[in-house]
Amino acid sequence: MSVERDELCDLIPHAGSMCLLDRVEQWDEERIVCSSLSHRRADNPLRTADGLAAVHGVEYGAQAMAVHGGLLARRAGARLPAGYLAALREVRLHTARLDEVDGALQVTAVRLMAEGGNLMYRIEVRGAGRVLVEARVTVADMSGRTA
């Protein structure tokens, strides 16, 4: 089941050009796959005069996580609580810049742990037929609730 940009942007706290993902290609209980062309856009808010650094792929992955959590919460009749990035582990950058990657980025997030609004995922950003960014990302519920 695909989800288009307007609907997926409604699931995360980012709006306008800061909503970096364009589409949910597929998702299930444990995994989401999104696509994006925003890495090529001149108005990408993470872009500097030097371009879009690969480390920003972590934000793409974090947004995929938030969309996944939002879709799961919505299915359960709830809304995912606001969270903050609590930890990055095992970050691997296999390129220097994302803006030079032709075609769409494929952003995958696989849930490793979820307790209330506290989430841990393994993220991967692919483009041009190869892995560009990998990381394990933890997001903590801003309210401090665990269930």
N, C-alpha and C positions, 0 to 999 in steps of 0.2 A: 504494500500500500504506500503510494507516494504522497508526500505532503509538500505543497508549494510554499514559496518564500513568505507570503503574507501570513499564512497560518503558522509556519514555524517561527517567525519573528515574534508572534504573539505569545509564544511559550517561554521566551527568554527576556531578561530585563533590558536588552539592547534594542535600539530602534534605528531607523534610517540606515545610513551607510555602515553603522557599527554592527548591524546584523550581517555577519559575513557569509552565511550559508545561503544558498539559493534554493535547495531542494533536498528533501529526504527521499532517497531512492528506495530504501527498504529498512524495516525495523521489526524487531521482535522483543521478547522479554529481556534478552541479555545483550543485544547488539543493535547498533544503528549505523547506516551508511548514508552519508550526505554528499552532495556535490556543490561546487562553487566555482564561479569565475571571477569573484571579487578581487582575487590576488592580481589580476591584470588591470583593474580599474584605477584610473588616476585619482579618484576621490576616495580611495581606501583610506580610512582614518589612521591606520597603523603605518602607512607608507611615509617614508622620509624622502628627502632629496636624493638619497642614495638608493632608494627602492624599498622593497618589502623584505626584511630579513627573515631567514628561515625560522628563527625562534618564535616568530608570530604564528607559526603553525600550531603552537600550543594553544593559542586563543581559538583557532578554528576547532581544535579538538575539544576544548572546554565548552564551546558553544554547542557542539554535537552532543556532548554529555548532557547539557542543560535541556536541549530539545528532547532527548531520549527520556530523561527524568520527567519532563513536562508531559510528554505523550503518555507515559505510564500512569502518572498522577491523574491526568484527565480521564483516562480509561476507568480509573477507580473512583471518579466523581470528585476529585480533589484538585488542588493546585500545588505544584512544587514550591516549597518555601525558598526565599532568597538565600543564596549561599555566597561564600567567598572562597577564592583559591587558597587552599591551606598548604599544599605541598606539591612539589614536582620531583619525581624520581626517575632515574634511568632515562634522562633526556638524551636523545641521539639526533643530531642534525646531519643529514647526508647531503646537504647542499648549502650554499651560502645565502641564496635569495630565492624567494618564491615568485616574485614578479617576472622572472625570466622563464618560468615554466609555461610551455605552450599547452593549451587546452585546459580542461576543467581539473580542479583538484578533487580527489575522492578522499573524504574524511570519515574514518571509521572509529567508533568508540565501543569498546566491549566492557560491560560492567563486571567488575571484580568483587565489589562489595556495595551494599546499600543498606543503611540503617537510618530510617527517617529521611531527613534531608542531607545526611552525610553520605557522600558517594566517592567511590574509587573506581577509576576506569583505566584501561590501557587504550591509548589513542595512537592512531597512525594516519599520517597524511601522505597520500600518493599522488603522483602526477607524472606525465610523460612516461608511463610504464615502469616507474620505480618508486621505492619508498624514499620520502623526503625528510620526514620528521616522525619520531617515535617517542613516547613518554608514558609514564604512569602518573596520573593526575588525581589528586584528592581535593574534593570540595567539601567544606564544612557548612552546616546549617547556621545561618546568622543568628537564629533565635537560641541556639545552644541546645535545642531539643534533640533527643536521640531516637525517639519513636513517636 
